[in-house]
Amino acid sequence: MLDESGELNEDFDSCIDSSNKKLVLIVYDIVNDKRRRRMVKHLESFGNRVQKSAFECLTDDGMFKKLVEKLPDLIDEKEDLLRIYRLSQHCKMQFWGSVEKLKDSDYWVI
């Protein structure tokens, strides 16, 4: 993302607070519409949809466990693909486009 001066902004620290939360990227390819809708509904409880098949979430350990424990029930392992990347606060992030920077919240509806 470019800042006002046109320089590349790599300020990842402003995306994550000083708590123990980590950025989680979830990507999926689910062939069945019903399973896909259930997946989206579940993931919307934890974070922001950044593309049709990708979500970004800020989770602490407890939230991460709740997020992940339901996922096996939402996919068919023979037909679908699901990947979860849990990133450390030291990762740098660059982004362009209309999706806003991930914002932390004191609460998420689960």
Secondary structure as GFF3:
##gff-version 3
##sequence-region A 1 110
A	DSSP	three_ten_helix	13	15	.	.	.	ID=ss1
A	DSSP	beta_strand	22	29	.	.	.	ID=ss2
A	DSSP	alpha_helix	33	44	.	.	.	ID=ss3
A	DSSP	beta_strand	47	51	.	.	.	ID=ss4
A	DSSP	beta_strand	54	59	.	.	.	ID=ss5
A	DSSP	alpha_helix	61	69	.	.	.	ID=ss6
A	DSSP	alpha_helix	71	74	.	.	.	ID=ss7
A	DSSP	beta_strand	81	87	.	.	.	ID=ss8
###
